[in-house]
Amino acid sequence: MRIETRAGNRQRLRTAITRVQQVNRALDCSLENETEQLINDPLIRDLLDNGYVQ
């Protein structure tokens, strides 16, 4: 996720986040704290919300 964020690759970032969430739902387990923090990282949120990293 960090690599895709730095590369500005919005679609692949969305795909990676979605896939992690799908796997965890299928396994009936929650995300690790570090993964949740990464998904909510301001750089990642900025890319997803605005299409670019400031």
N, C-alpha and C positions, 0 to 999 in steps of 0.2 A: 504494500500500500504506500509506503514511503517513496519507493522508487517511482511509482506511477504518479504520485503527487508532484515530485520534483520534476518529472518529465512533462507535467501538465496534461497527462493523459486521462481526461475526465471519464471517458467510457470504460476504460480498463479498471480504473479505480472503483467505479460503481459496480462493475462485474465482480471484482475481488471482494468487495464488502458484501454484496448480495450472496455470493457463494459461501463465504464464511458463515453468514447468518443462516442460510439454508442447511448447511451441514450440521450446525449446532441444533437447529430445530429438529432435524431428522434423528439426531442422537439424543434428543430431549435433554439437552444440557445448556447452561448459560455460557455466554462469552466470558473469557478470562478478563479480569480487570484491565490488564495491559492492552488487550484488543479493543475493549470498549473505549479506553482512553485514546487509543490511536484513531479510532473511527471519529471520535469527537474532537480530535486535535484541530486547532484553529486553521492551520494550513489546509488540511483536508476538507474541512467545512467550507472554507473560502473557495476552493476549487469546485466543489460540488454545487455550491450555491451561486457562484458568480462566473464560473468557467475559467478562472485564472487564479494564480497564486500571487499575492502581493509581495 
